[in-house]
């Protein structure tokens, strides 16, 4: 059986997670599951009256179920989202196959002033899904700015610096 990996890209909103994840997925030809790609259609179908946190929890549950389907085939995979340390370890571990993949976490960081500027700019971007409520995410949530308590390699990535080529 070939070796396979699970790459988890996490960090606060506005730190470049999605950009990095898409770049890595394209560069390595890997499937990418993004929390927001799941959450946005749910917002469209269910409406903005459903709590954003509730939809995030549902989106993560769907992501973990899809990840399991891919991982049991031996497929390498990238998961991207603002994972919450202390909350997402158990459901993610439950989704892993009996022979878990090699795991690498990448924690994206950017200067706080830049992150806040990005969120405020997103809030006025008509092409951005309004359900993200970017202007309401200005205050950092410590659980989203931490690695998950999982075994495996941990990489801190500061947006704007070259990415380590050894991730894959």
Helices and strands as residue ranges (DSSP letters): E 5-11, H 17-28, E 31-34, H 35-46, H 52-71, E 77-80, H 88-95, E 102-109, H 112-123, G 130-132, G 134-137, G 142-145, E 153-158, G 165-167
